[in-house]
Amino acid sequence: MSQLHARIAIIGGGPGGYEAALVAAQLGAEVTVVERDGLGGACVLTDCVPSKTLIATSTMMAALEGSQSLGIRVNQAGNGAALLDAPRLYARVQSLARAQSADVASRLSAEGVKVIAGTARLAGPHRVVAGDTEIDADAVLISTGAEPRILPGSEPDGERILTWRQLYDLETLPEELIVVGSGVTGAEFASAYQALGSQVTLVSSRDRMLPHEDADAAMVVEEVFRRRGMTVLGRSRAARVARTGDGVTVTLSDGRTVRGTHCLLTVGMVPNTSGLGLAEAGIAVDEHGFVPVDKVSRTTAPGVYAAGDCTGVLMLASVAAMQGRIAMWHALGEAVKPLRLRNVAATIFTDPEIATVGVPEKAVSSGEIPDAVVVKQPLATNARAKMEGFRDGFVKLIARRSTGTVLGGVVVAPQASELILGVSLAVERQLTVDHIAHTFAVYPSLSGSLTEAARKLMQPAEGTF
């Protein structure tokens, strides 16, 4: 289709939707975005931006609590402890979310994108209905996101039993917070609220928290959590949550009970795909309601694409945004590189952070990835880490044994989300450990451990490790 005359309709204004809109508009298409809750979607308004703002404060609190080892005395309120102003914190979280949403709106407006506030549905594969407005389109992108899954019989009340989207409406810090679910979201909020001053109990149905992540990394973070006073209950599946006066009681599947003042449910996501008219438009969904897509974001209906959490593909804002861009490049006839999930860098914003990219170590140990070698460089020997007063964490590199090509890596450290970029670049560009080892790293720096790990894997002159 001619880009100058192409009509693009996008349902959902989160990262998948608004990034797609920007690409399509810049390529000359006529673009309409329909968004129900506000531009930026849940990512900006209730999920990623608010949670990471909260975590930024919690990280600062943790740093202040541990500052005595650096020769600093915090003498607030005469007790040597930093105190949290919870109303001010929550107000800042919500203010920054609104500001980010406004920035997205300004950018779309500057690019000439039409935005309709409301709920949309498909009236066929190339027609979108939003209220009284009908939009005919040459290509449609579905980017409707997902909602927190609710534990049956444990419906949130927004006061004591909460999803993470309800936390920011609280007026005080939860005194005793029970976090049900030890995946990424549960671990992040457990870490944050423990640092902010809550007494946290983390309920995990698995042997360990973060069961789908690098085992060494999860072990380090769990040890830090326990050392800081958090209660971590492994092999403890929550059966139901009930409000009991001014508190909550979580009943586990084996009959044990856990009591606290508040409970945060982090037990997964369900896609926002009902009521969209997908079946009528010929768009398949899986048994969980997610929209399957191929590596260029196509659904089963010609000319209809999908991006973001509603597809169930790595629920990350960066992935949603790339899916949306790829969809528009493909729809408008541009050269496009299919999505490669193993090149996606991801971070768990606990304290310390866990950042990963590429092939995981379990793929090497299981034999799925042959001819590979792994090295782990502890940060305990890193000079910068010693100076800044932390001893937990490591850099892990995974490389092809025969060629030294970097296949993946893990970083556990403060600011691991920044440190992983070097490993991501190596994976994306198929660099070798020799390339990293011969690159200058600042001394002292945490990134020096990355080059040190690479030197341990350097390819000898004869061509083998």
C-alpha positions in Angstrom: 0.0 0.0 0.0 1.1 3.6 -0.5 2.4 4.9 2.8 1.0 8.4 2.1 -2.5 7.0 1.7 -2.3 4.1 4.2 -4.8 4.2 7.1 -3.7 2.7 10.4 -6.0 2.1 13.4 -4.4 1.2 16.7 -6.4 -0.1 19.7 -4.5 0.7 22.8 -2.1 3.6 23.6 0.5 1.8 25.7 4.1 1.3 24.5 3.1 -1.1 21.7 0.5 1.2 20.5 2.1 4.6 20.8 5.5 3.5 19.4 3.7 1.9 16.5 1.8 5.2 15.9 5.0 7.2 15.8 6.6 4.9 13.3 3.5 4.9 11.0 3.1 8.6 11.2 6.7 9.2 10.4 6.3 7.0 7.3 3.4 9.2 6.1 0.4 7.1 7.2 -2.9 8.4 8.6 -2.9 7.1 12.1 -5.7 6.9 14.7 -5.2 5.6 18.2 -8.1 4.6 20.5 -7.1 4.5 24.2 -9.4 3.8 27.1 -7.5 4.9 30.2 -4.9 7.4 29.1 -1.9 7.6 26.7 1.0 5.5 27.8 -1.5 2.8 28.9 -1.1 0.8 32.1 2.6 0.7 31.6 2.9 4.5 32.2 -0.1 5.1 34.4 -0.2 2.1 36.8 2.6 -0.4 36.1 6.1 0.3 35.0 6.5 4.0 35.6 4.8 4.1 39.0 6.5 0.9 40.3 10.0 2.0 39.2 9.4 5.4 40.7 8.5 3.7 44.0 11.5 1.5 43.7 13.8 4.4 43.1 12.7 5.8 46.5 13.1 2.4 48.2 16.6 2.0 46.8 17.6 5.4 48.3 16.1 4.3 51.6 18.1 1.1 51.5 21.3 3.1 50.7 20.7 5.4 53.7 20.0 2.5 56.0 23.4 1.0 55.0 25.3 4.2 55.0 26.9 3.8 58.4 29.4 1.3 57.0 30.6 4.2 54.7 31.1 6.5 57.7 27.7 8.4 57.4 25.4 8.9 60.3 21.7 9.7 59.4 20.4 11.6 62.4 16.7 12.3 61.4 14.2 12.3 64.3 17.1 11.7 66.7 17.2 7.9 66.1 19.6 7.6 63.3 17.0 6.3 60.8 15.5 7.7 57.6 11.8 8.2 57.8 9.3 7.8 54.9 6.7 10.4 54.0 4.2 7.9 52.5 1.6 10.5 51.2 4.4 12.5 49.6 5.9 9.4 48.0 2.5 8.2 46.6 1.7 11.7 45.3 5.1 11.9 43.5 4.5 8.4 42.0 1.2 9.5 40.6 2.4 12.9 39.5 5.3 11.4 37.5 2.9 8.9 35.8 0.6 11.7 34.7 3.5 13.7 33.5 4.9 10.8 31.4 1.4 10.2 29.9 1.2 13.9 29.0 4.6 13.6 27.3 3.4 10.7 25.2 0.3 12.7 24.2 2.4 15.7 23.2 4.6 13.5 21.0 1.7 11.9 19.2 0.1 15.3 18.7 3.3 16.7 17.2 3.4 13.8 14.7 -0.2 14.4 13.6 -1.6 11.2 15.2 -5.4 11.4 15.9 -6.3 10.1 19.4 -9.8 9.0 20.5 -10.5 8.5 24.2 -12.7 5.5 24.6 -13.1 1.7 24.2 -12.8 0.2 20.8 -13.8 -3.1 19.1 -13.4 -4.7 15.7 -16.3 -4.8 13.3 -14.4 -6.9 10.9 -10.6 -7.2 10.2 -10.3 -3.6 8.8 -12.9 -1.7 10.7 -12.6 -0.3 14.2 -15.6 1.0 16.1 -15.0 3.5 19.0 -18.3 4.8 20.4 -20.1 6.5 17.6 -17.0 6.6 15.5 -16.1 4.0 12.8 -12.6 3.8 11.5 -11.8 2.1 8.2 -8.2 1.0 8.1 -5.7 -0.7 5.8 -4.0 -2.2 8.8 -5.0 -2.6 12.4 -2.8 -3.1 15.5 -4.3 -4.6 18.7 -2.3 -3.5 21.8 -4.8 -3.7 24.6 -2.4 -5.0 27.4 -3.4 -7.2 30.3 -4.8 -7.1 33.8 -3.7 -8.5 37.1 -5.0 -12.0 37.6 -7.1 -12.5 40.7 -6.8 -15.4 43.1 -10.3 -17.0 43.1 -12.2 -16.2 46.3 -9.6 -13.4 47.1 -11.1 -10.4 45.3 -9.2 -7.2 46.0 -11.0 -4.5 47.9 -8.5 -1.7 47.3 -7.9 -1.2 51.0 -6.3 -4.3 52.5 -6.3 -6.8 49.6 -4.6 -5.2 46.7 -3.3 -5.6 43.2 -0.2 -3.6 42.4 -2.3 -1.1 40.5 -4.1 -0.1 43.8 -1.0 0.4 45.9 -0.6 4.1 45.0 -4.1 5.0 46.4 -3.0 4.0 50.0 -2.5 6.8 52.5 0.0 5.1 54.7 2.8 2.5 54.3 1.6 -1.1 55.0 2.9 -2.1 58.3 2.9 -5.8 57.6 2.7 -6.6 53.9 2.1 -10.2 52.7 3.1 -10.5 49.0 1.5 -13.5 47.3 3.6 -14.6 44.3 7.4 -14.7 44.0 7.8 -13.9 40.3 9.2 -10.7 39.0 6.4 -8.4 40.2 6.2 -10.0 43.6 10.0 -9.9 44.1 10.2 -6.2 43.1 7.4 -5.0 45.4 8.6 -7.2 48.3 12.1 -5.7 47.9 10.8 -2.2 47.7 8.4 -2.3 50.6 10.9 -4.0 52.9 13.3 -1.2 52.2 10.6 1.5 52.7 9.9 0.1 56.2 7.2 -2.5 55.9 7.6 -5.9 57.5 7.3 -8.1 54.4 6.3 -11.8 54.1 6.8 -13.2 50.6 4.7 -16.3 49.8 6.2 -18.5 47.1 4.6 -21.6 45.7 8.0 -22.8 44.3 11.2 -24.1 46.0 12.7 -20.7 45.5 11.7 -17.2 44.5 12.1 -16.1 40.9 11.8 -19.7 39.7 12.1 -18.8 36.0 15.3 -16.7 36.4 18.9 -17.6 36.7 19.3 -19.8 39.8 22.4 -18.2 41.0 20.9 -14.7 40.7 17.7 -15.7 42.5 19.7 -17.2 45.3 21.7 -14.0 45.8 18.6 -11.9 46.0 16.7 -14.2 48.3 19.7 -14.3 50.6 19.8 -10.5 50.7 16.0 -10.4 51.4 16.4 -12.8 54.3 19.4 -10.9 55.7 17.4 -7.6 55.7 14.6 -9.2 57.7 12.1 -10.4 55.1 10.2 -13.7 55.7 10.3 -15.8 52.6 8.0 -18.8 52.6 9.0 -21.4 50.0 6.7 -24.2 48.8 3.8 -22.3 50.2 0.9 -21.9 47.8 -1.8 -19.4 48.8 -5.3 -20.8 48.7 -7.3 -17.7 49.6 -7.0 -14.3 51.2 -9.6 -12.9 53.6 -10.0 -9.6 55.3 -10.1 -9.8 59.0 -11.0 -6.4 60.6 -7.9 -4.1 60.2 -5.8 -6.9 58.6 -5.8 -9.9 56.3 -5.3 -13.6 56.7 -3.7 -15.6 53.9 -4.6 -19.3 54.1 -2.1 -21.6 52.5 -3.0 -24.8 50.7 -1.6 -26.9 53.6 -3.8 -25.2 56.1 -1.2 -22.8 57.6 -2.2 -19.1 57.9 -0.2 -15.9 57.6 -1.5 -12.7 59.1 -0.6 -9.1 58.2 -2.1 -5.7 57.7 -2.2 -5.8 53.9 -1.9 -8.4 51.1 -0.5 -7.7 47.7 -1.6 -10.2 45.0 1.0 -10.8 42.2 -0.2 -14.0 40.6 0.1 -13.3 36.9 -1.7 -11.5 34.2 -4.7 -12.1 32.0 -5.0 -10.4 28.5 -7.5 -7.7 27.8 -8.9 -9.4 24.7 -12.6 -10.1 25.6 -15.2 -8.0 23.9 -12.9 -6.9 21.1 -14.7 -8.8 18.4 -11.6 -10.9 17.7 -13.5 -14.1 16.6 -15.8 -12.2 14.3 -12.7 -10.6 12.6 -11.0 -14.0 12.2 -8.4 -13.5 14.9 -7.4 -16.6 16.9 -6.7 -16.5 20.6 -5.1 -19.3 22.7 -6.6 -21.1 25.6 -5.7 -18.3 27.9 -7.1 -15.5 25.7 -3.7 -14.3 24.4 -3.4 -13.3 20.7 -0.7 -15.5 19.0 1.5 -13.6 16.6 4.4 -14.4 14.4 7.8 -12.7 14.5 6.6 -9.7 12.6 3.5 -9.3 14.8 0.9 -10.7 12.4 -2.2 -12.3 13.8 -4.3 -15.0 11.9 -6.3 -12.3 10.1 -4.6 -10.6 7.2 -3.7 -7.0 7.8 -4.3 -7.3 11.6 -1.3 -7.1 13.9 -0.9 -7.3 17.7 1.7 -6.1 20.2 2.4 -6.1 23.9 1.0 -8.0 26.8 -2.1 -9.1 25.0 0.1 -11.4 22.9 1.8 -13.0 25.9 5.2 -12.6 24.4 7.7 -11.5 27.1 5.6 -8.9 29.0 8.1 -6.1 28.8 7.5 -2.5 27.7 10.6 -2.8 25.4 9.3 -5.9 23.7 5.8 -4.3 23.3 7.3 -1.2 21.7 9.5 -3.3 19.3 6.5 -5.5 18.4 4.5 -2.4 17.5 7.3 -0.9 15.4 7.9 -4.1 13.6 4.2 -4.4 12.8 4.1 -0.9 11.2 7.4 -1.5 9.3 5.9 -4.7 7.9 2.4 -3.3 7.2 3.9 -0.2 5.4 6.3 -2.2 3.3 9.5 -1.3 5.0 12.5 -3.6 5.5 12.0 -5.4 8.8 14.0 -7.6 11.0 11.9 -10.2 12.8 11.8 -10.1 16.6 14.6 -12.1 18.2 13.6 -12.8 21.8 17.0 -14.1 22.8 18.4 -10.6 22.1 16.0 -9.0 24.6 17.6 -7.6 27.7 15.4 -7.8 30.8 15.9 -6.5 34.4 14.3 -7.3 37.7 14.3 -4.2 39.7 15.0 -5.7 43.1 17.9 -4.5 45.3 20.3 -5.6 44.0 19.0 -5.7 40.4 19.1 -8.8 38.2 19.7 -8.2 34.5 19.8 -10.9 31.8 20.2 -11.2 28.1 20.7 -14.1 25.6 21.1 -17.8 26.3 20.5 -18.8 29.9 22.9 -21.0 31.8 20.2 -23.7 32.2 20.2 -24.1 28.4 23.9 -24.9 28.6 23.7 -27.3 31.5 20.7 -29.2 30.0 22.6 -29.7 26.7 20.2 -27.6 24.7 23.1 -25.3 23.8 26.2 -27.5 23.2 29.8 -26.2 22.8 29.3 -23.5 25.4 31.1 -22.4 28.6 30.1 -20.3 31.6 32.1 -18.1 33.9 30.9 -16.2 37.0 32.9 -13.3 38.3 31.9 -12.3 41.9 31.6 -8.6 42.6 33.0 -9.2 46.1 36.5 -8.7 44.7 35.6 -5.6 42.7 37.3 -2.4 44.0 34.3 -0.1 43.2 31.9 -2.5 44.9 34.0 -2.4 48.0 34.1 1.4 47.9 30.4 1.6 47.6 29.8 -0.8 50.4 28.1 -3.8 48.8 29.4 -7.4 48.5 26.4 -9.2 46.8 26.3 -9.9 43.1 28.2 -11.1 40.2 28.8 -10.9 36.4 28.2 -14.1 34.5 29.1 -14.6 30.8 28.1 -17.5 28.5 30.2 -18.0 25.4 30.7 -20.4 22.5 33.6 -22.7 23.5 35.0 -23.1 20.0 34.8 -19.5 18.8 34.4 -17.3 22.0 31.2 -15.7 20.7 29.2 -14.2 23.5 25.8 -16.0 23.8 24.4 -14.4 26.9 25.0 -13.1 30.4 23.7 -12.2 33.8 24.5 -9.2 36.0 23.5 -9.0 39.7 24.4 -5.6 41.1 23.1 -2.2 41.9 22.3 -0.6 38.4 22.5 -4.0 36.7 20.0 -2.5 34.2 22.8 -0.2 33.0 25.6 -2.7 33.2 23.8 -5.3 31.0 24.1 -3.0 27.9 27.7 -4.2 27.2 26.6 -7.8 27.2 23.5 -7.0 25.1 25.7 -5.3 22.5 28.0 -8.3 22.4 25.0 -10.7 21.9 23.4 -8.5 19.3 26.6 -8.0 17.3 28.0 -11.5 17.9 31.1 -10.2 19.5 33.6 -12.5 21.2 35.0 -12.6 24.7 38.3 -11.4 23.1 36.5 -8.2 21.9 35.3 -7.5 25.5 38.6 -8.5 27.1 40.5 -6.1 24.9 38.1 -3.2 25.6 39.2 -0.6 28.2 37.1 -0.5 31.3 37.4 2.4 33.7 39.1 1.7 37.0 37.6 1.5 39.4 34.2 0.5 38.0 31.7 -2.3 38.2 32.0 -2.8 34.4 35.6 -3.8 35.1 34.2 -7.2 36.3 32.7 -7.7 32.8 36.1 -7.4 31.1 37.6 -9.5 33.9 35.0 -12.3 33.3 35.8 -12.1 29.5 39.5 -12.4 30.2 38.8 -15.7 32.0 37.2 -17.0 28.8 39.7 -15.6 26.3 40.5 -17.9 23.4 44.1 -19.2 23.6 46.2 -18.8 20.5 45.8 -22.5 19.5 42.0 -21.8 19.1 40.4 -23.6 22.0 39.6 -22.6 25.6 
